[in-house]
Amino acid sequence: MNRRKFLNLSALTAPLLLSKNAIAHSAQQKNKPIVISTWDSGMPVNAAAWKILEKNGSALDAVEAGAIHIENDINCCVGLGGYPDRDGIVTLDACIMDHNANCGAVAGIERIKHPISVARKVMEKTPHVILVGNGAQQFALENGFTLESAALSTDAKNAYAEWIKKNEYKPVSNIERKQNGPFAPNFFEDGTPNHDTMGLIAMDIKNNLSGAVTTSGMAYKVHGRVGDSPIIGAGLFVDNEFGAATSSGTGEEVIRICGTHLVVEFMRQGYSPELACKKAVERIVKRDREKAKTFQVGFLAMNKKGQFGAYAIQKGFVFSVKSTNENKIYDSKFLI
Ligand code: ASP
């Protein structure tokens, strides 16, 4: 390498090295324990996780407890109270990952109240990572979970009855995605997003990170569709050396860029959680800015110092934080 090349390279890498040093410098002042979660519905979820963290419990137990809390809420868009697919069936996705890269997930599971706990059982009791559909349900029943009613919650039933009026069941392939269309509607007519996926990340007193995601997925999806939420590296990724990330929004777009894995890799390169999330959002938007205006993706991340940050494509993504210092909801920054 000649001197000019070396100097050019140094100029390029200098900010990176600086920010890495900055991280190393303040690594002593860790913000822990701490739990962060997607959306404002994360406040009670964080409170449930905090009960474990404040007693010096593990991040893994904390994120599971948080997810269980919201799965218990029949009025929430997560868990069995969530909106159904276009056949009127609620199918649930969940995953969990710990500080040793142990992970487990279920996708398209029906009539099981706590998919997050089934995901943890997949992680702890099988050599596999993901179980889907009937197999996931069968595994859950074999492990002591009970079969719940297939009835929709009142809210979901009413919403589905409205939706079906305009969107009769038509198995069409390659249909163009459009708002309120039969595929992946991202916003309801009043402008509220139709997704509420709960993704949470915790760091415990031992500096260990874990994460969990639970969702009923995108409303009115094709039966059998799996989003980003139960996919390790898309909806959730934990690397105990550098940080963890989770996502909410249009899962297909997150899967296309291995979203949360990408966010964690940016943190590994020295970016702050917020900048890492921003760079992943830019990766999606860069490909087709006009299309990106029609959907939402938000990333949420935490590094090993307990610093956190988020970034979304559009306005509207919020996240909740609980630590010894604070208990609040933040607005995410956005790109478009
Ligand atoms: N990411 C979820 C999915 O694609 C939706 C959401 O975030 O609400 O299923």
Boltz pocket constraint, residues with backbone or C-beta under 6 A from the ligand:
constraints:
  - pocket:
      binder: B
      contacts: [[A, 194], [A, 195], [A, 196], [A, 197], [A, 215], [A, 216], [A, 217], [A, 218], [A, 226], [A, 227], [A, 228], [A, 229], [A, 247], [A, 248], [A, 249], [A, 250], [A, 251], [A, 252]]
      max_distance: 6.0
